[in-house]
């Protein structure tokens, strides 16, 4: 074992002592008084601590209590948001049985984590510029101090363009990077169709990583799953996702049900904005199926009489987005001339800033799995927008 050098140790001690002496001389009496007062206070605290009985010095016991939080928006019969309700104005049921609301707050200024998921598949190429411009304005207005946002785009792959950040320049730069993929021969295999059995997108961390299947598609469900399970699940406070899409999924490994479940488990509200290029759908073979992409799973077919998918099998993007939003406590909006994207973003912003947070503690020994929730407000003719349930256990 290496022995200390007594000469060096003594030299260091003397040097340190000399430095302290010089410091006190420069600080004159003020420094001496502060040091003296601090010494007296420290001595008094030590004496009090020693005089306390051992029972009073027992450390506190930490108890881990599960709390289920429900974020809610309440409107009157005219659609106006009610923002002045109290805890006694609400009733809550779990699986049909009343539960006691133990925690209540009006979450006007609670920090918000926001995820923007943009569909960049070929069906969105004509409306992408509108989505980009409106999203920049929205993020600039909705993000307050301590709020953060991230950006994901999805087409035949899912890519995290910007991880959660409060930096507006970084978010704007990520929005500027949005673009539709260039079609390739691999995107148009003769036997493609339905869901890809492999190539599920998985996030490795950070921004800029692409993950996805082999062929053309719109991995909406995978994008919702990844945003909820790998980004939102680790966040605290209020959490919301905004989807900009026509609602038609092609090629996801995750199902619609698993995408919704991931958002519910992450306590994340999903707002959906149905952004549909009517001109493209009208001229290219129907809703959600741009022509020229080929394959029975992609619609349209090859030139010269490719097989068209039966009408009843074509996914209804509006119904899909409505279901995602309703079951997570959000709302679905459809862009139109009467309701442009800017107006929709203003409505979402108003909701995010006028939410109630209600919490309850489930009974001990509750079964794992899904539990139905029903939240009601007492004011007459009022409607409550909140999630339908939550998942207990793993």
Helices and strands as residue ranges (DSSP letters): H 6-51, G 54-57, E 68-75, G 87-89, E 90-94, E 97-99, E 103-106, E 112-119, G 122-124, H 128-142, E 148-154, E 157-165, H 168-176, G 185-188, E 210-212, H 220-226, I 227-231, G 232-234, E 238-245, H 256-265, E 269-274, H 278-283, G 311-313, H 317-328, E 332-334, H 341-352, E 356-360, E 369-377, E 383-385, E 389-392
